[in-house]
């Protein structure tokens, strides 16, 4: 529960600082955090097989199953069901001693769905408790689940148009051929590659949903370095440093190499340490 409360603190910090988190939670979790009532459709979204199995028990009109053969045809004999982690658990107190029958199957299905929808209530409450230390949690009920998710996580798609809206050029202008090649390259990238690019230049993998919340300009700087060299970045300043290139294809290839081989802002320290170790080994060898 301490970890769930800490998750709530992280979520609230993401909202306050406008620095989105790359979180992938089930849609109904966002609804619960906003106090939006859940329904069977929410279970269907995350566990289709379980939902259809329960609906199959409820709707037996054209199945040939009746009260006489129900115990034989339905592989359940009590008010037990599978939890989210696959355990067989009672869905009501003493459920293992309550027989599942043809007449009470509707009650069973309703309780099974209700159990699944609320089995994480304690964890959700802990997350809300963590958020409440930083933001006014009651106000979340004014948001839709989607709006709240975007506040915390930003947009999963890295938009080139958004980057263009917040760019600032240094020692180069927007009409320069390098700039045209860069935007063309980013447009041709897959979203996964654009996420890697964003990590390369800023250290984060998502942008806020609202462009106005991007408080730091994306800086592009032309640097005097060997032609067709690798680009570099300064994540603290949201900065890309471009050497000269002879073609857009070469720029794209160099940029792809950089974003795939430098995915961490700590990579500089790692390489520095590695080079030092190599040098020490060479001296010892001689």
C-alpha positions in Angstrom: 0.0 0.0 0.0 3.0 2.3 0.6 4.0 1.8 -3.0 0.5 2.6 -4.3 0.5 5.8 -2.2 3.8 6.7 -3.7 2.4 6.1 -7.2 -0.3 8.6 -6.3 2.3 11.1 -5.3 4.1 10.6 -8.6 0.9 11.1 -10.5 0.2 14.4 -8.6 3.8 15.6 -9.2 3.3 14.9 -12.9 0.2 17.1 -12.9 1.8 19.9 -10.9 5.1 20.0 -12.9 3.5 19.2 -16.3 6.0 16.4 -16.8 3.9 13.4 -18.0 4.5 9.8 -16.9 4.6 6.9 -19.3 2.0 4.8 -17.5 -0.2 2.1 -19.0 -3.1 1.4 -16.7 -6.5 -0.3 -17.5 -9.2 2.2 -18.5 -11.3 1.4 -15.5 -8.4 2.4 -13.1 -8.6 6.0 -14.4 -12.4 5.9 -14.0 -12.0 4.7 -10.4 -9.5 7.5 -9.6 -12.1 10.0 -10.9 -14.9 8.3 -8.9 -16.7 7.3 -12.1 -19.1 4.3 -11.6 -18.0 1.1 -13.3 -20.1 -1.3 -15.4 -19.8 -4.7 -17.0 -18.5 -3.1 -20.2 -15.4 -2.0 -18.2 -14.7 -5.6 -17.3 -15.3 -6.6 -20.9 -12.5 -4.1 -22.0 -9.8 -5.7 -19.9 -10.9 -9.4 -19.6 -13.1 -10.3 -22.5 -12.9 -14.1 -21.9 -14.0 -13.8 -18.3 -16.9 -11.4 -19.2 -18.2 -13.7 -22.0 -18.0 -16.7 -19.7 -20.1 -15.0 -17.2 -22.6 -13.9 -19.8 -22.7 -17.4 -21.1 -23.8 -18.6 -17.6 -26.5 -15.9 -17.5 -28.0 -16.2 -21.0 -28.8 -19.9 -21.6 -31.9 -19.4 -23.8 -30.5 -21.1 -26.9 -27.9 -23.3 -25.3 -30.0 -26.3 -24.4 -29.0 -26.0 -20.8 -31.9 -26.2 -18.3 -32.3 -26.6 -14.6 -31.9 -30.4 -14.8 -28.5 -30.5 -16.7 -27.2 -27.2 -15.3 -24.9 -28.8 -12.7 -23.4 -31.1 -15.4 -22.9 -28.5 -18.1 -21.6 -25.5 -16.0 -18.1 -26.2 -14.5 -18.8 -24.3 -11.3 -20.5 -25.5 -8.2 -20.3 -22.5 -5.8 -20.0 -18.8 -5.6 -16.3 -18.8 -6.5 -14.7 -17.0 -9.4 -11.3 -16.2 -10.9 -9.6 -13.0 -9.6 -7.4 -10.7 -11.8 -4.4 -12.8 -10.9 -6.0 -16.1 -11.7 -6.8 -17.3 -8.2 -10.1 -19.0 -7.5 -11.7 -16.8 -4.8 -15.1 -16.5 -3.1 -17.1 -13.6 -4.5 -19.2 -13.2 -1.4 -18.3 -14.1 2.2 -18.6 -17.9 2.5 -19.0 -18.2 -1.2 -17.3 -21.6 -1.3 -20.3 -23.0 0.7 -23.0 -21.4 -1.4 -24.1 -23.7 -4.3 -24.4 -22.2 -7.8 -27.8 -23.3 -9.3 -29.9 -22.5 -12.3 -32.3 -20.2 -10.3 -29.5 -18.2 -8.6 -27.2 -17.9 -11.6 -28.2 -14.2 -12.2 -27.2 -13.3 -8.7 -23.9 -15.2 -9.2 -23.0 -13.3 -12.4 -23.9 -9.9 -10.9 -21.7 -10.6 -7.8 -18.9 -12.0 -9.9 -18.8 -8.9 -12.1 -19.1 -6.7 -9.0 -16.2 -8.5 -7.3 -13.9 -8.1 -10.4 -14.8 -4.4 -10.8 -14.0 -3.6 -7.1 -11.2 -6.1 -6.2 -8.7 -3.2 -6.4 -10.6 -0.6 -4.4 -8.1 -0.6 -1.6 -5.2 0.0 -4.0 -7.1 2.8 -5.8 -7.9 4.4 -2.4 -4.2 4.3 -1.6 -3.3 6.0 -4.9 -5.9 8.7 -4.2 -4.5 9.2 -0.7 -1.0 9.8 -2.2 -2.4 12.3 -4.7 -4.3 14.1 -2.0 -1.0 15.2 -0.3 -0.3 17.4 -3.4 -3.5 18.1 -5.3 -7.2 18.5 -4.3 -8.5 15.0 -5.1 -12.3 15.8 -4.9 -11.9 18.0 -8.0 -10.9 15.0 -10.0 -14.7 14.1 -10.2 -15.0 17.1 -12.5 -12.8 15.3 -15.1 -13.5 12.4 -17.4 -11.2 9.4 -17.1 -9.6 10.3 -20.4 -9.0 13.9 -19.4 -7.4 12.8 -16.1 -5.2 10.2 -17.9 -4.0 12.9 -20.3 -3.1 15.2 -17.3 -1.0 12.5 -15.8 0.4 10.8 -18.9 0.3 13.4 -21.7 -0.2 12.1 -25.2 1.1 8.7 -26.3 1.7 10.0 -29.8 4.7 12.3 -30.3 3.4 15.0 -32.7 5.9 16.6 -35.1 3.5 19.6 -35.4 3.6 20.1 -31.6 7.4 20.1 -31.7 7.3 22.7 -34.5 5.1 24.9 -32.3 7.6 25.0 -29.5 10.9 25.0 -31.5 13.6 27.7 -31.3 16.5 27.8 -33.8 20.0 28.9 -32.9 22.7 29.6 -35.5 20.3 28.3 -38.1 16.8 29.3 -39.4 13.7 27.5 -40.5 14.5 27.8 -44.2 17.8 26.0 -43.9 18.0 22.7 -45.7 19.0 20.8 -42.6 15.8 21.9 -40.8 13.7 20.7 -43.7 15.5 17.4 -43.7 15.0 17.1 -39.9 11.3 17.6 -40.0 11.0 15.3 -43.0 12.9 12.6 -41.1 10.7 12.9 -38.0 7.6 12.7 -40.1 8.9 9.5 -41.7 9.8 8.0 -38.3 7.3 5.6 -36.6 5.8 6.9 -33.4 8.1 4.5 -31.5 11.1 6.2 -33.1 9.7 9.6 -32.3 9.4 8.5 -28.7 13.0 7.5 -28.7 13.9 10.8 -30.3 12.0 12.7 -27.6 13.9 10.7 -24.9 17.2 11.5 -26.7 16.6 15.3 -26.7 14.7 15.7 -23.5 15.0 12.6 -21.3 11.2 12.0 -21.3 9.0 9.9 -23.5 5.8 11.9 -23.6 4.7 15.5 -24.1 1.8 17.2 -22.2 -1.6 17.0 -23.9 -1.8 20.8 -23.9 0.9 22.5 -26.0 0.8 25.5 -23.6 2.1 23.3 -20.8 5.4 22.8 -22.6 7.3 25.5 -20.8 10.7 24.7 -22.3 11.5 25.5 -26.0 12.8 22.7 -28.2 16.1 24.1 -29.3 17.8 23.1 -32.6 21.5 24.2 -32.9 23.7 23.9 -36.0 27.2 23.0 -34.8 30.6 23.1 -36.6 31.5 19.4 -36.5 32.7 16.9 -39.1 30.3 16.4 -42.0 27.8 13.5 -41.6 28.7 13.0 -37.9 26.4 11.9 -35.2 23.9 14.4 -33.7 24.2 15.2 -29.9 21.7 16.4 -27.4 21.5 18.1 -24.0 18.4 16.7 -22.2 18.4 19.4 -19.5 17.9 22.1 -22.2 15.7 20.1 -24.6 18.4 20.7 -27.1 19.4 18.9 -30.4 22.8 19.8 -31.9 23.1 19.0 -35.6 26.3 18.8 -37.6 26.2 19.4 -41.4 24.9 16.5 -43.6 25.2 15.9 -47.3 21.7 14.3 -47.6 18.5 13.7 -45.8 19.1 9.9 -46.0 22.4 10.2 -44.1 20.9 12.5 -41.5 18.0 10.0 -40.9 20.5 7.1 -40.6 22.7 9.0 -38.1 19.7 10.1 -36.1 18.3 6.6 -35.9 21.7 5.3 -34.7 21.8 7.9 -32.0 18.3 7.5 -30.6 18.6 3.7 -30.6 22.1 3.6 -29.0 21.7 6.4 -26.5 18.3 5.7 -24.8 19.4 6.8 -21.3 20.4 10.2 -20.0 23.0 8.4 -17.9 24.7 6.8 -20.9 27.4 9.5 -20.9 28.6 8.5 -17.5 28.4 4.8 -18.5 30.6 5.4 -21.6 33.0 7.6 -19.6 33.5 4.9 -17.0 33.8 2.2 -19.7 36.5 4.2 -21.5 38.4 4.8 -18.3 38.3 1.1 -17.5 39.5 0.2 -21.0 42.4 2.7 -20.7 43.4 1.3 -17.3 43.4 -2.2 -18.7 45.5 -1.1 -21.6 48.1 0.4 -19.3 48.2 -2.7 -17.2 48.6 -4.9 -20.3 51.6 -2.9 -21.5 
